[in-house]
């Protein structure tokens, strides 16, 4: 569910900066996820959030960078990484949440636009890498390391490659092959990453 924007506080006096920023990000997230990246402009979001356009220029170098941060804010609660003690179950659960977010919530199109913009806009690229991709990758690595420590994964397992296999499979289908996919893919991808394709001895 996409959050509604924060309405301006009635009465005199300034709103706290954190409240203004949260309202701007909520408005930008709503517009971005429902209408796409081109709809996110400083004029549009300032009006939606009841904020000053000057403030938006001060906080973000481009509308694309603002849209990126708004997307990250939207995903933080959706893509939480559980630790139940069962690494396979936790990977299936987390990757299923990711695939549902892209497909059932209709986010695949806007996300594709954002990743495409990151190839041309260095501000969007930096935001995507530093604020989203690397932190989310580290969350996955932490969960895999925990599984490694209790013997659920081999001690020499390459955790970075496992992450690439899991989320890379989704992004490859979304961005390169551009073929439909849904959560039924997830258990197969997880089993392939964890157990491989070699014949059992």
C-alpha positions in Angstrom: 0.0 0.0 0.0 1.4 3.4 -1.0 1.5 6.0 1.8 -0.5 9.2 1.5 1.3 12.5 1.6 1.6 14.4 4.9 -0.6 17.4 4.8 0.6 20.8 5.8 0.1 21.7 9.5 -2.5 24.4 9.9 -1.8 27.5 11.9 1.2 29.7 12.2 4.8 28.7 12.5 7.1 26.4 10.6 6.9 22.7 10.5 10.0 20.8 11.7 12.4 19.9 8.9 12.0 16.2 9.5 8.2 16.5 9.2 8.5 18.5 6.0 11.0 16.0 4.5 8.8 13.0 5.4 5.8 14.8 3.7 7.8 15.5 0.6 9.1 11.9 0.4 5.6 10.5 0.9 4.2 12.7 -1.9 7.1 11.9 -4.2 6.7 8.2 -3.5 3.0 8.3 -4.2 3.5 10.1 -7.5 6.5 8.1 -8.6 5.0 4.7 -7.9 1.6 5.6 -9.4 2.6 7.7 -12.4 6.3 7.0 -13.1 9.5 9.0 -12.9 8.6 11.7 -15.4 5.7 12.8 -13.2 8.1 13.6 -10.4 9.1 17.2 -10.7 10.1 19.7 -8.0 7.0 21.9 -9.0 4.6 18.9 -8.7 6.0 17.5 -5.5 6.3 20.9 -3.8 2.6 21.5 -4.5 1.6 18.0 -3.5 3.5 18.2 -0.2 2.6 21.8 0.6 6.3 22.7 0.7 8.6 25.2 -0.8 10.3 24.4 -4.1 13.4 26.1 -2.8 13.5 23.5 0.0 13.4 20.7 -2.5 16.3 22.2 -4.5 18.3 22.5 -1.2 17.8 18.8 -0.3 18.0 17.0 -3.6 20.2 17.6 -6.6 17.6 16.4 -9.1 14.0 15.2 -9.1 15.4 11.7 -9.9 17.4 11.7 -6.7 14.3 12.7 -4.8 12.3 9.9 -6.4 15.0 7.4 -5.6 15.0 8.4 -1.9 11.2 8.3 -1.9 11.3 4.8 -3.3 13.8 3.7 -0.6 11.6 5.0 2.1 8.6 3.1 0.7 10.6 -0.2 0.6 12.1 -0.1 4.1 9.0 -1.6 5.7 8.1 -3.9 2.8 11.5 -5.6 2.4 12.4 -6.3 6.1 14.7 -9.3 6.4 13.5 -11.9 8.9 15.7 -14.3 10.9 13.7 -17.4 12.0 16.8 -19.6 12.1 15.9 -21.3 8.8 17.9 -19.7 6.0 15.9 -21.3 3.2 12.6 -20.1 4.7 13.9 -16.7 5.3 15.3 -16.3 1.8 12.0 -17.5 0.3 10.1 -15.1 2.5 12.2 -12.1 1.7 12.5 -12.7 -2.0 8.8 -13.4 -2.2 8.1 -10.0 -0.6 10.4 -8.4 -3.2 8.7 -10.1 -6.1 5.2 -9.3 -4.8 6.3 -5.6 -4.4 7.3 -5.5 -8.0 4.4 -7.4 -9.4 1.3 -7.3 -7.2 1.9 -3.6 -6.2 2.6 -2.6 -9.8 6.1 -1.2 -9.0 8.0 -3.0 -11.7 7.6 -0.2 -14.3 8.7 2.7 -12.0 11.6 0.7 -10.7 12.7 -0.1 -14.3 12.6 3.7 -15.0 14.6 4.5 -11.9 17.3 1.9 -12.7 17.4 3.2 -16.3 17.8 6.8 -15.0 20.7 5.7 -12.8 22.6 4.8 -16.0 22.5 8.4 -17.1 22.1 10.6 -14.0 25.1 10.3 -11.6 23.0 11.7 -8.7 20.4 8.9 -9.1 23.2 6.3 -9.6 24.9 7.4 -6.4 21.6 7.4 -4.5 20.7 3.9 -5.8 24.1 2.4 -5.0 24.8 4.1 -1.6 21.3 4.4 -0.1 19.6 1.2 -1.4 21.6 -1.4 -3.3 24.6 -1.7 -1.0 22.7 -1.5 2.3 20.2 -4.1 1.1 23.0 -6.3 -0.1 24.6 -6.1 3.3 21.4 -7.1 5.0 21.3 -10.2 2.9 25.0 -10.9 3.5 24.5 -10.6 7.3 21.6 -13.1 7.2 23.8 -15.5 5.1 26.7 -15.1 7.4 24.5 -16.0 10.4 23.5 -19.1 8.6 27.1 -19.9 7.8 28.1 -19.6 11.5 25.5 -22.2 12.5 26.4 -24.6 9.7 23.5 -24.1 7.4 25.9 -23.0 4.7 29.4 -24.2 3.9 32.2 -22.2 5.4 33.6 -21.5 2.0 30.3 -20.4 0.4 30.6 -17.2 -1.6 27.9 -15.0 0.0 28.2 -12.3 -2.6 27.6 -14.7 -5.4 24.6 -16.1 -3.6 23.1 -12.6 -3.3 23.8 -12.1 -7.0 22.1 -15.3 -7.9 19.0 -14.5 -5.9 18.2 -10.9 -6.6 20.1 -10.9 -9.9 17.7 -13.4 -11.3 14.7 -11.1 -10.6 16.4 -8.0 -12.0 17.6 -10.0 -15.1 14.0 -11.0 -15.9 12.7 -7.5 -15.1 15.3 -5.4 -17.0 17.0 -7.7 -19.6 14.6 -10.4 -20.7 11.6 -8.3 -19.8 9.5 -11.4 -19.3 6.7 -11.9 -16.7 7.6 -13.5 -13.5 5.8 -14.1 -10.1 6.4 -15.5 -6.7 6.3 -19.1 -8.0 9.8 -18.5 -9.3 11.2 -17.8 -5.8 11.6 -21.3 -4.3 13.3 -22.5 -7.5 15.7 -19.6 -7.4 16.5 -20.1 -3.7 17.0 -23.8 -4.1 19.3 -23.3 -7.1 21.4 -20.7 -5.2 21.6 -22.9 -2.0 22.0 -26.4 -3.5 23.3 -25.8 -7.0 22.9 -27.9 -10.2 25.6 -30.5 -9.7 24.7 -34.2 -9.5 24.6 -35.3 -5.8 27.4 -37.8 -5.1 
